[in-house]
């Protein structure tokens, strides 16, 4: 060790990985913007990465870009020991993961493919939030999804379904209670005083422009209109008024996902062989959300 220090020897990462038969790297497959900077994924990716690092594994960000094969080459060339698909997965991504024969995980990416996954019980979260508004006397409620929301993500359908289930359970007419469009179109609907007393926004990205519009046009929240949303992250607690929301367990999802993936890696080491077929590995962990009630919701106006 003294001689190595004197000559400035540094271990060769490639040679070490070749000798050990593993890189201790986990590939995080994502589409769009870098996920650690966006929405709830900041905490999710941070806790996932921390849990991996405690076991000697490190995270490698691998963007999935249409018409590029770089990400597939990374999976097939042995650059990573396992991979996780974050938020979205499609058939080409699934096929590439299976062809690479890697331990894999879906993190908040839905139920379409038979891989181990961690997801949110968005249907029950929306039902809980809507039932709280109903308990406050609201009977004319609208669920709003912006036209630019993550198309195809399971949370859109699940939150809308939970919202409608709550209405039906209380005998409330659901006609006209779902609105999908631009912020400008929604704001026009609010300006027209269409009779709605409460608005459930798909995420804080819809709720923040709405609060700003209400402040500019004299719509009092919650006196004239109660507003509720999802994701308890900055800056929802500092808006005027602070937003009532369903807190998604992003940090817990990251930790649970890391544990699930590490279990697959451990099992593969014990077998010294390929990954088991998908039906033997599939596991579905669904975590619940918590209602955080703030000043943006109140009793229905008469």
N, C-alpha and C positions, 0 to 999 in steps of 0.2 A: 504493500500500500504506500510505503514511503517512496519507493522507486517510482511508482505510478504518479504520485504527486509531483515528484521532482521533474518528470518529463512532460507533465501536463496531460496525462492520459485521460480520455473521456470515453465512457462506454458507448459502443455503437448501438443505437436503438434498433436499426434494421437487423443487425446480426443477433442481438438479444431476442428479438421477436421471432426470428427464424429458428433459433435454438430451442426456445420455449414452446414454439408452435402456437403462440398467441400474441396479440399486440396489446392487450389490456385497453383497447379502445372500443367505444360503443358509438355507432353512427346514429345521429339524430337526423332523420329524413323530414324535411319540411318544404312546403310550397309557399311562395309569396315572400313577405318580409321576414327578417330575422326574428324568430319567436321570442327570444329572451327579452326583447324590448317592447313587446306588444301585449297589452291587456293582461288577463289572468295568467298568461304563459310565463311571465317574469318569475313569479313565485314557483310555478310548477316546474319549470326547467331548472331553476336554482336548487330546489330541494332534491330533484332527481339527480342532478350532477353531484351535489354534496354527498348523497347516499352512495353513489357509485365510487366517488373518490375515497371514501372511508374504507372501501374494499380493494383499493388499488387500481380502479378502472377510471378512465377519463372519457369525456364526451367530445366527439368530433361532429361539427355541424356540416351536414351534407345537403345542399339545396337540390331539390328535384325540379329540373327545368325541362319544359317540353322541348322535344327535338334535340336534346343533348343526352349523351350516354355516359357522361362522367360519373354520375351517381351510381349507375349500375356497375360500372367498372370497379368502383370502390368496394362494393359489396362482394364481387366475384374474385377480386385480386387478393383477398385476405388482409385488407387494410383494417378491418374491424372484426371483432369477435362476435358482435351482436348488433342489432339495430332496433330503433324505436321510431315508429311513424307518429308524428305529432299532428293532431287536429284533423287531418284529412288523409285518406288513402283511396286510391283507385285501382283498377284491375292491373295496369302495368306495374305499379308499385308492389302490389301483392305478388304478382308473378315473379318479379325480380327477387323479392325476399325469399320466396319458396325455392327458386332456382339456385340461390346462393347457399341454401341449407343452413341458415343462421338462426340462433335463438332470436326471437322477435317479440315486440310488444306494440300494442296500439294504445296511445295515450290521448284520451279524449277524442277518439276518432270514430266512434259509432260501432255498429253491430254487423256491418255488411260482410265482413270476412272472418274466417275461422282462425283467428290468432288470439292469444291472451290479450286482455284489454282492461283498462281502467277508465271508467266514464262516470258521468254525473247523472243522478236521477232528476233530470230536468222536468219530466212530466209532473212528478210530485212537487217539485219546487214551485212550478207555475200554479199548481192547484192550491198550494199553501198560501201563496201570495194573493191569489184571486179571492180565496175564501176569507182572508183577512179584510180585504176591501168590501166584500159583501157583508161581513159582520159590522162594518162601519156604516152600513145603510146604502151602499151603492148598488144600483140595479141597471144602470146604463154605462156599461164598461166597454172599452175598446182595447184590443191587443194590436200593437203596432210593430211591424218589421220593416226596416229601411230596405229599399230596393238594392242597395249595395252590400247588404249583410252577407256573411259567409254562405254562399249558395251551396246547398247540398249537405250542410252540416246537420247532424241529427238533432241538435238542440233547437233548431227552428221549429221543426215539426213537433217535437216532444213538448216544448213550452206552449205552443199553440193548442195542442191537444189537451194538456193539463188545464189551461185556461178555459177551454170550452167544456171540459168535464165538470169543472166547478160551477159554471153557469147552469148547465143542465141539471146538476144535482140539487140546485136551489130553485129550479123551475123558471129560470130567467131566459127570455128570448135571446137567442144568439144571432139573430139576423142583423147583419151590418156590424158585427162586433170584431171583425178582423180587417185590418187595413195594412196593405202592402204597397209601398210607394216611396216617394221622395220626402225629405223633411219639409220642403216647401208645400207639397200637397197636404201633408198632415197639418202644418201650421194654418193653412187656409181652412181646413176643417175645424180647427180650434177657433179661429176667428169667426166662423159662421155660427158658432154656438149651437152645434148640432144636437145638443141635449145630453151629450155624454158628461158624466160626473167624475169618471176615473179613467186613467189611461195607463195601461201596462206596456212598458217598452221592452222590446226583446233584449236590449243591452244598454249599458250606460252611454254607448255611442249615439243612440237615439235620444236618450233622456237629456243629455247636456244641451244640445241645440234647442230642444223644446223648452227647457227652463229659461234659456236666454231669450227666446221669442216671447214667452209669457211675460217676462220682466219688461220687455220693450213695448208690449202692446197693452199692458194693464190687466192681464189675466192673473188673478191672485191664486197662488198655489200654497195651501190646498183649499182655500175657501171656495174658489170657483171651480177648480179642477185638481183632483188628487193625481199625483204622478208616482209610479213605482217602477222598479227596473230590476236588473240582475247584474251581478259583479260588484262586490264591496271593495273597490280599489280606488286609489286616488284619481280624481278629486271628489268623489261622490259625497264624502263626509263634510266637504268644505263648500259645497254649492249653497246657493240661497234660494229656497231653503235646502238643508241637507236632505239627501235622497233616501227614501225607504227602498231597500233592496234585498235580494236573496244573495247571501254570501256563498260563493262557490268554493269548495275546499281544495283550492289549487295546490297548496303546500302538501296536504295529506295525499293528494293524488300523485305528486311527484315521488314521495317516499314509498308509497305502495307500489308504484310502477317499478321503481328501482329494485325493490325486494323481489318482485315477481320475475324480473329479468335476471337478477343474480341467481335466483333459484334454478332457472333454466341453464345458466352457465355452469353452475355447480353440478347439475344432473348430467350435462354433456361431458364434463371432465371425468365423472365417475364411469360413464359408459365408454369413453374413448372412441366415440363413433359419431355418426350423423345425428342430427336432431330427429326426435321421434315424429311420427305423422301428426298432422295438426289436431286430430280428434283426441289424441292422448295428452296434448299440451294445453288445449283451449281452456281458459279460465276467465270468468267475467266478474269483475269487481265493480260494483256500483255504489258510489258514495252520495250521501244526502247533503243538502244545503241548509243554511240557517237563515231565518228571517231576521233582518235588522231593521227595526222600525224607527223612522226619523220623522222630520217635520213636513215632508212633502206629501204626506197622506193624512186625511182627517175625515170626519163625518161627512156624509153626502149633503150637499146643499139642497134646499127645498125648491 
